[in-house]
């Protein structure tokens, strides 16, 4: 009887932690701290020149495969609790706001484009790199989904925005945009 009880306890000791990992909310792996948000804001703030290679036809911005030079500016506001951004890419523009969501423990960024599309990003640091997941919608109500990494290089003077995105499940060209800091 004692061996049976010990075997049961041993199985529970393994099964419960494995089951809890299997049922773990995927958002947990994307959690961040307020300090992470402050670091994210520091590396993003400033004025940037960009080279964008269009991964699909974006109405009002550019056509798939075309390259355009753009300009971006990000500023910290509200006592360090918000990062606002404005980007001009091709024939269009994007307004964004990023903040730390204390309830979800996540760095969230919302983009709204002059084309009428909108995207919701969650940024998190993993293995020293800034990863992101995104969901959004085109002006035609098609679902945008993707993930990737925003590489910060050259002591913060260069950023590469990479990733794999899809629209309504159809994979787009790989994202490979680059940003060079012009100043603060």
Buried (B, 14 or more C-beta within 10 A) or exposed (E): EEEEEEEEEEEEEEEEEEEEEEEEEEEEEBBBEEEBBBBBBBBBBBEBEBBBBBBBEBBBBBEEEEEBEBBBBBBBEEEEEBBBBEBBBBEBBBEBBBBBEEEBBBBBBBBBBBBEBBBBBBBBBEEEEBBBBBEBBBEEEBEBBBBBBBEBEEEEEBBBBBBBBBBEEEEBEEBBBBBEBEEE
